Amino acid sequence: MNRSISRRDMLKATGASLAALGINNATVHPAIAQEATSAEATDKTQEGTRAQRMRWWHAAKFGMFIHFGVYSTIARHEWVMEDEAWPIGPYTQHAASFKPALNCPRAWAKLAKQAGMKYMVLTTKHHDGFCHFDTKLTNYCAPEQGPGRDIVREYVEAARAEGLYVGFYYSLMDWHHPDGAICATDEAARRRFVDYTHGLIREILTNYGKIDVLWYDVAWPLDAAGWESEKMNQMVFQLQPEIIVNNRNKLQGDFSTPEQRIVAETNGRPWESCMTLNDSWGYQRADDNWKSSRTIVRNLIQCVRDGGNYLLNIGPKPDGSIPEESVRVLTEVGRWIEVNSDSIYKSDLCQVRRSNYASFTRTGNTLYMHVHFWPGEYVAISGLKVKVKSARLLKTGADVKFTQDEFQMKFTGLPEKAPDYPVTTIAIECDAEPIQDTDFVRKNKPRGSV
């Protein structure tokens, strides 16, 4: 489907939606006509440069998400202000006591690099409205509150020092701004709030040099026309021509963002699964439901197998330090990636996926069998439709013996104990791109008698 046409249709339909709410379309959304007119030109401009802009991102595969803010001092999840209905006064008092250690982002960036991550995305402003950056538009910001300095600048410098790409998360929804809710029904409030929002985005994309990712979040309570999202994106690309943007300002953007689940996009559209290490984005003192390094590695494999990226979150403590459990898990993941990097960073789309103890990635004609439940002695693949030339353990480099017929590919003589942790990988050299057909096995493998 032509995205520019569908988006224009969406913008036109906004009028009907507003009428149903009893809101005057011409009064509340004067930008609709302009938005619809500019949609096609904006899309074509972005499409024309997308392949070049996204090249580094496709190669990166793995990134670090950081949720850090005033809510970290309360230690009850980043949605605590809304979920517990905190009054604005008591909540904002925590902004004064929010005093992260100087240059704490250096530890974030060092851990990201150690874990094999290639880019970082920091919450410059989350839903509570607190800005981590120096801004002329509000005093509810890090330099004017507890931190007393620009946290975003420290973060940018730390990421660049480790050779990582720099991403900014920005929440459109704002629980602190007085117009953050009434903007849906009051045009004057919408005008003020949209100008404020565009102004903050302009600041973060002007004051820190080249930025690689803008990660919008939660467009409530407005739609694309209400946010003037086309105008927003035009400004973004004027300021940062090489940036990539996601799809959470109600426009298509450059990539999709499934959250807490791994769902591949279709038709080649780029996508990135964002997930937590436990069940919380921001620091939650009581949340001890930590994912194991094996789960993280399997999630990463699943993402890259289907052409996606994996953005994995940490929630630093109030002082900016990283929870010990996060450090332990990501250190284990980094050790695994150091050995198995070719199976991740160089991966192509992989059709092979059927196993009850392994997952797969592919680079050219090389199939990587990632055995997460090591059975010992042998492993096997059903329905592999190409000829295997050789196989080896990535951890040790040792050759692996194998037998193959039209139904089964079997690797034998394996050690009883897994050679690698948390997942052991076998590199399988094939004579063509590896394809699996388990239906062929089910239909044609000889059966018994009754």
C-alpha positions as CSV (number, residue, x, y, z in Angstrom):
1,M,0.0,0.0,0.0
2,N,1.2,3.5,-0.8
3,R,2.0,5.0,2.6
4,S,1.6,8.7,1.6
5,I,-2.0,8.0,0.3
6,S,-3.0,6.0,3.4
7,R,-1.6,8.7,5.6
8,R,-3.5,11.4,3.7
9,D,-6.7,9.4,4.1
10,M,-5.9,9.1,7.8
11,L,-5.5,12.8,8.2
12,K,-8.8,13.5,6.3
13,A,-10.6,11.0,8.5
14,T,-9.4,12.9,11.6
15,G,-12.1,15.4,10.9
16,A,-14.8,12.8,11.2
17,S,-13.3,11.5,14.4
18,L,-13.3,15.0,16.0
19,A,-16.8,15.6,14.9
20,A,-17.9,12.4,16.7
21,L,-16.3,13.9,19.8
22,G,-18.2,17.1,19.4
23,I,-15.0,19.1,18.5
24,N,-14.8,21.7,15.8
25,N,-12.3,20.3,13.3
26,A,-11.5,23.7,11.7
27,T,-10.9,25.2,15.2
28,V,-9.0,22.4,16.8
29,H,-6.9,21.2,14.0
30,P,-6.1,23.9,11.5
31,A,-3.0,22.0,10.5
32,I,-4.9,19.2,8.8
33,A,-4.9,20.6,5.3
34,Q,-1.3,21.5,5.4
35,E,-0.4,18.1,6.9
36,A,-2.2,16.2,4.2
37,T,-0.6,18.3,1.5
38,S,2.9,17.8,2.8
39,A,2.6,14.1,3.6
40,E,3.6,12.8,0.2
41,A,6.6,15.0,-0.2
42,T,7.9,14.2,3.3
43,D,7.5,10.5,2.7
44,K,9.3,10.5,-0.6
45,T,12.1,12.5,0.9
46,Q,12.5,10.0,3.8
47,E,12.2,7.0,1.5
48,G,14.9,8.3,-0.8
49,T,17.5,8.4,2.0
50,R,16.2,5.6,4.2
51,A,18.5,2.8,2.9
52,Q,21.6,5.0,3.5
53,R,20.4,6.3,6.9
54,M,19.4,2.8,8.2
55,R,22.6,1.0,7.1
56,W,24.5,1.4,10.4
57,W,21.3,0.4,12.3
58,H,20.8,-2.8,10.4
59,A,24.4,-3.8,11.0
60,A,24.2,-2.9,14.7
61,K,21.5,-5.5,15.7
62,F,21.7,-4.8,19.5
63,G,21.2,-1.7,21.5
64,M,20.8,-0.5,25.1
65,F,17.6,1.4,26.2
66,I,18.0,3.5,29.4
67,H,15.0,4.6,31.5
68,F,16.2,7.0,34.1
69,G,14.5,9.9,35.8
70,V,12.8,11.3,38.9
71,Y,10.8,8.1,39.2
72,S,14.1,6.3,39.9
73,T,14.2,8.0,43.3
74,I,10.8,6.5,44.2
75,A,12.0,3.0,43.0
76,R,8.4,1.8,42.2
77,H,8.5,1.8,38.4
78,E,8.5,4.6,35.9
79,W,4.7,4.8,35.8
80,V,4.4,5.4,39.5
81,M,3.1,9.0,39.1
82,E,0.1,7.7,37.2
83,D,-0.4,4.2,38.5
84,E,-0.4,5.5,42.1
85,A,-2.0,8.8,41.3
86,W,0.7,10.9,42.9
87,P,-0.3,14.6,43.4
88,I,1.9,16.8,41.3
89,G,3.4,18.6,44.3
90,P,4.8,15.6,46.2
91,Y,6.0,14.0,43.0
92,T,7.9,17.1,41.8
93,Q,9.6,17.4,45.2
94,H,11.6,14.3,44.2
95,A,13.1,16.3,41.3
96,A,15.0,18.3,44.0
97,S,16.3,15.1,45.7
98,F,17.2,13.5,42.4
99,K,21.0,13.7,42.5
100,P,22.7,11.1,40.2
101,A,26.5,10.8,40.5
102,L,28.6,12.9,38.2
103,N,29.2,11.3,34.8
104,C,27.2,8.1,35.7
105,P,26.4,7.5,32.0
106,R,30.1,6.5,31.5
107,A,29.2,3.2,33.3
108,W,26.1,2.7,31.1
109,A,28.2,3.1,27.9
110,K,31.0,0.9,29.1
111,L,28.5,-1.9,29.9
112,A,26.7,-1.5,26.6
113,K,30.0,-1.9,24.7
114,Q,31.0,-4.8,26.9
115,A,27.6,-6.5,26.2
116,G,28.1,-6.2,22.4
117,M,25.6,-3.4,22.0
118,K,26.3,-0.9,19.2
119,Y,23.9,2.0,20.1
120,M,22.1,3.5,23.1
121,V,18.7,5.3,23.6
122,L,18.2,7.4,26.7
123,T,14.9,8.8,28.0
124,T,15.6,12.6,27.5
125,K,12.0,13.2,28.8
126,H,9.7,10.5,30.0
127,H,5.9,10.8,30.7
128,D,6.4,12.6,34.0
129,G,7.7,15.6,31.9
130,F,11.1,16.0,33.6
131,C,13.8,17.0,31.1
132,H,17.3,15.6,31.5
133,F,18.7,18.4,29.2
134,D,19.3,22.1,29.5
135,T,16.2,23.9,28.1
136,K,14.9,27.4,27.9
137,L,11.3,26.3,27.9
138,T,10.9,24.9,31.5
139,N,12.7,24.9,34.8
140,Y,11.5,21.3,35.4
141,C,14.8,20.1,34.0
142,A,18.1,18.6,35.3
143,P,20.2,21.7,35.4
144,E,17.5,23.6,37.4
145,Q,16.6,20.7,39.7
146,G,18.5,18.1,41.8
147,P,21.1,17.0,39.3
148,G,22.3,20.6,38.7
149,R,23.7,19.8,35.3
150,D,22.9,18.5,31.8
151,I,22.5,14.7,32.1
152,V,21.9,14.4,28.3
153,R,25.2,16.0,27.6
154,E,27.0,13.5,29.9
155,Y,25.2,10.7,28.2
156,V,26.1,11.8,24.6
157,E,29.8,12.3,25.6
158,A,29.9,8.9,27.2
159,A,28.3,7.1,24.3
160,R,30.6,8.7,21.8
161,A,33.7,7.9,24.0
162,E,32.8,4.2,23.6
163,G,32.1,4.5,19.8
164,L,28.4,3.9,20.2
165,Y,25.6,5.5,18.2
166,V,23.5,8.0,20.1
167,G,19.7,7.8,20.4
168,F,17.2,10.1,22.2
169,Y,13.9,8.8,23.5
170,Y,11.2,11.5,23.8
171,S,7.7,11.1,25.3
172,L,5.1,13.2,23.6
173,M,2.7,12.4,26.5
174,D,3.4,14.7,29.5
175,W,1.8,14.3,33.0
176,H,3.4,17.5,34.3
177,H,2.5,20.1,31.6
178,P,-0.8,21.9,32.4
179,D,-2.0,21.5,28.8
180,G,-0.9,17.8,28.6
181,A,-4.5,16.5,28.8
182,I,-6.8,19.4,28.0
183,C,-5.0,19.9,24.6
184,A,-7.4,17.2,23.2
185,T,-10.4,19.5,23.6
186,D,-9.0,23.1,23.9
187,E,-7.4,24.6,20.8
188,A,-5.5,27.2,22.7
189,A,-4.1,24.6,25.0
190,R,-3.2,22.4,22.0
191,R,-1.4,25.3,20.4
192,R,0.7,26.0,23.5
193,F,1.5,22.3,24.2
194,V,2.4,21.5,20.6
195,D,4.7,24.6,20.4
196,Y,6.3,23.5,23.7
197,T,6.8,19.9,22.4
198,H,8.2,21.0,19.1
199,G,10.5,23.4,20.9
200,L,11.9,20.8,23.2
201,I,12.6,18.4,20.3
202,R,14.3,21.3,18.4
203,E,16.5,21.9,21.5
204,I,17.7,18.2,21.9
205,L,18.4,17.9,18.1
206,T,20.3,21.2,18.0
207,N,22.5,21.3,21.1
208,Y,24.3,17.9,21.1
209,G,25.9,17.5,17.6
210,K,24.9,14.6,15.4
211,I,22.2,12.4,16.8
212,D,21.5,9.0,15.3
213,V,18.0,8.0,16.5
214,L,14.9,9.8,17.7
215,W,12.6,7.4,19.5
216,Y,9.1,9.0,20.1
217,D,6.8,7.4,22.6
218,V,3.1,7.6,23.6
219,A,1.2,10.1,21.5
220,W,-1.8,10.4,23.8
221,P,-4.0,12.4,23.7
222,L,-3.5,13.7,20.2
223,D,-3.3,12.1,16.7
224,A,-0.8,12.9,14.0
225,A,-2.7,16.0,12.9
226,G,-3.0,17.3,16.4
227,W,0.7,16.9,17.1
228,E,1.4,18.3,13.6
229,S,3.6,15.3,13.2
230,E,4.5,15.9,9.6
231,K,5.8,19.4,10.5
232,M,7.6,17.8,13.5
233,N,9.4,15.3,11.3
234,Q,10.2,17.9,8.7
235,M,11.9,19.9,11.5
236,V,13.7,16.8,12.7
237,F,15.2,16.0,9.3
238,Q,16.2,19.6,8.7
239,L,18.1,19.6,11.9
240,Q,19.5,16.0,11.6
241,P,19.4,14.9,7.9
242,E,21.0,11.5,8.7
243,I,18.8,10.6,11.7
244,I,16.3,7.7,11.9
245,V,12.9,8.1,13.6
246,N,10.4,5.5,14.9
247,N,6.7,5.3,14.3
248,R,5.3,6.5,17.7
249,N,4.3,10.0,16.7
250,K,1.5,8.4,14.7
251,L,3.5,8.4,11.4
252,Q,5.2,5.5,9.7
253,G,8.7,6.6,10.5
254,D,11.7,4.5,9.5
255,F,11.1,1.5,11.7
256,S,8.4,-0.2,13.9
257,T,8.7,-0.8,17.6
258,P,7.0,-3.9,19.0
259,E,7.2,-3.7,22.8
260,Q,7.9,-6.6,25.2
261,R,7.4,-9.1,22.3
262,I,9.2,-10.2,19.2
263,V,7.1,-9.8,16.2
264,A,8.7,-9.5,12.7
265,E,7.4,-6.9,10.3
266,T,6.5,-7.9,6.7
267,N,7.5,-6.7,3.3
268,G,11.0,-5.8,4.5
269,R,10.0,-3.0,6.9
270,P,12.6,-2.5,9.6
271,W,11.6,-3.3,13.1
272,E,13.1,-3.3,16.6
273,S,11.8,-5.2,19.7
274,C,12.3,-3.2,22.9
275,M,12.2,-5.3,26.1
276,T,13.1,-5.0,29.8
277,L,15.6,-7.1,31.7
278,N,13.0,-7.7,34.5
279,D,9.4,-6.5,34.3
280,S,10.1,-2.8,34.8
281,W,11.6,-0.1,32.6
282,G,12.5,2.3,35.3
283,Y,14.2,1.3,38.6
284,Q,11.8,-0.9,40.7
285,R,13.5,-2.0,43.9
286,A,11.1,-4.9,44.4
287,D,11.2,-6.3,40.9
288,D,13.4,-9.4,41.0
289,N,12.1,-11.2,38.0
290,W,15.3,-10.9,36.0
291,K,15.7,-12.6,32.6
292,S,18.6,-15.0,32.4
293,S,21.5,-14.4,30.0
294,R,20.2,-17.5,28.1
295,T,16.8,-15.8,27.6
296,I,18.5,-12.6,26.4
297,V,20.7,-14.4,23.9
298,R,17.7,-16.4,22.6
299,N,15.7,-13.2,22.2
300,L,18.6,-11.6,20.3
301,I,18.9,-14.6,18.0
302,Q,15.2,-14.5,17.3
303,C,15.3,-10.8,16.4
304,V,18.3,-11.0,14.1
305,R,17.0,-14.3,12.5
306,D,14.0,-12.4,11.2
307,G,15.8,-9.2,10.3
308,G,15.1,-7.1,13.4
309,N,17.0,-5.4,16.1
310,Y,16.9,-5.9,19.9
311,L,16.8,-2.9,22.2
312,L,17.3,-4.1,25.7
313,N,16.6,-1.8,28.7
314,I,18.4,-1.0,31.9
315,G,16.8,1.0,34.8
316,P,19.6,2.7,36.7
317,K,19.3,3.4,40.5
318,P,18.7,6.9,41.7
319,D,22.5,7.6,41.8
320,G,22.8,6.4,38.2
321,S,24.5,3.1,39.1
322,I,23.3,0.0,37.3
323,P,21.6,-2.8,39.3
324,E,24.0,-5.7,40.0
325,E,21.7,-8.2,38.3
326,S,21.7,-6.2,35.1
327,V,25.5,-6.0,35.1
328,R,25.9,-9.7,35.7
329,V,23.5,-10.7,32.9
330,L,24.8,-8.3,30.3
331,T,28.4,-9.3,31.1
332,E,27.5,-12.9,30.4
333,V,25.8,-11.9,27.2
334,G,28.9,-9.9,26.2
335,R,31.2,-12.9,26.7
336,W,28.9,-15.0,24.5
337,I,28.8,-12.4,21.7
338,E,32.6,-12.0,21.7
339,V,32.8,-15.7,20.6
340,N,29.7,-15.8,18.5
341,S,29.7,-12.4,16.9
342,D,29.7,-13.5,13.3
343,S,26.4,-15.4,13.9
344,I,24.8,-12.1,15.0
345,Y,26.2,-9.0,13.4
346,K,26.6,-10.6,9.9
347,S,23.3,-12.4,9.9
348,D,20.9,-12.6,7.0
349,L,17.2,-13.5,7.1
350,C,17.1,-17.2,8.1
351,Q,14.3,-19.5,7.0
352,V,15.4,-22.5,9.2
353,R,13.8,-22.3,12.7
354,R,12.3,-25.7,13.7
355,S,13.9,-27.3,16.7
356,N,12.8,-27.9,20.3
357,Y,16.3,-27.2,21.8
358,A,17.9,-24.8,19.3
359,S,17.4,-21.6,17.4
360,F,19.1,-20.5,14.1
361,T,20.7,-17.6,12.3
362,R,22.4,-17.5,8.9
363,T,25.2,-15.7,7.1
364,G,25.2,-16.5,3.4
365,N,25.4,-20.3,3.1
366,T,26.5,-20.8,6.8
367,L,23.8,-21.9,9.1
368,Y,24.4,-21.3,12.8
369,M,22.6,-23.8,15.1
370,H,22.4,-22.2,18.6
371,V,21.8,-25.0,21.1
372,H,20.3,-23.5,24.2
373,F,19.3,-26.8,25.8
374,W,22.4,-28.9,25.3
375,P,21.3,-32.6,25.0
376,G,24.9,-34.0,24.8
377,E,26.1,-36.8,22.4
378,Y,24.3,-35.5,19.3
379,V,21.9,-32.9,17.9
380,A,19.8,-33.2,14.8
381,I,17.9,-31.0,12.3
382,S,14.8,-32.2,10.5
383,G,14.2,-31.5,6.8
384,L,17.3,-29.6,5.9
385,K,17.1,-29.3,2.1
386,V,20.8,-28.5,1.3
387,K,24.0,-30.5,1.5
388,V,26.2,-29.9,4.5
389,K,29.9,-29.6,3.7
390,S,31.4,-29.2,7.2
391,A,30.5,-28.2,10.7
392,R,32.5,-26.9,13.7
393,L,31.9,-25.7,17.3
394,L,32.3,-21.9,17.4
395,K,33.6,-21.9,21.0
396,T,36.5,-24.3,20.4
397,G,36.8,-24.5,16.6
398,A,36.6,-28.3,16.8
399,D,35.2,-30.1,13.8
400,V,31.9,-31.8,14.3
401,K,31.1,-35.2,12.6
402,F,27.8,-35.6,10.9
403,T,25.6,-37.8,8.8
404,Q,22.9,-36.7,6.4
405,D,20.0,-38.2,4.5
406,E,16.9,-36.6,2.9
407,F,15.1,-36.4,6.2
408,Q,17.7,-35.9,8.9
409,M,20.9,-33.9,9.5
410,K,22.6,-35.4,12.5
411,F,25.8,-34.1,14.3
412,T,27.5,-36.7,16.4
413,G,30.4,-37.2,18.9
414,L,29.5,-34.1,20.8
415,P,30.7,-33.6,24.4
416,E,28.3,-34.4,27.2
417,K,28.7,-30.9,28.7
418,A,27.9,-27.8,26.7
419,P,31.2,-26.2,25.5
420,D,29.8,-22.7,25.7
421,Y,27.6,-20.7,28.1
422,P,24.7,-19.8,28.0
423,V,24.3,-21.2,24.5
424,T,26.5,-23.3,22.3
425,T,26.7,-22.6,18.6
426,I,27.5,-25.0,15.8
427,A,28.6,-23.4,12.5
428,I,27.3,-25.5,9.6
429,E,28.7,-24.8,6.1
430,C,26.2,-25.7,3.4
431,D,26.4,-25.9,-0.4
432,A,23.6,-23.3,-0.8
433,E,21.3,-21.1,1.3
434,P,20.0,-23.4,4.0
435,I,16.3,-24.2,3.8
436,Q,14.2,-26.4,6.0
437,D,11.1,-28.3,5.0
438,T,9.6,-30.3,7.9
439,D,6.4,-30.9,6.0
440,F,8.4,-33.0,3.5
441,V,9.6,-35.1,6.4
442,R,6.1,-35.5,7.9
443,K,4.6,-36.6,4.5
444,N,7.4,-38.8,3.1
445,K,9.4,-40.3,6.0
446,P,8.6,-44.1,6.0
447,R,6.0,-45.1,8.6
448,G,5.4,-48.3,10.5
449,S,2.6,-50.9,10.1
450,V,-0.4,-51.7,12.2
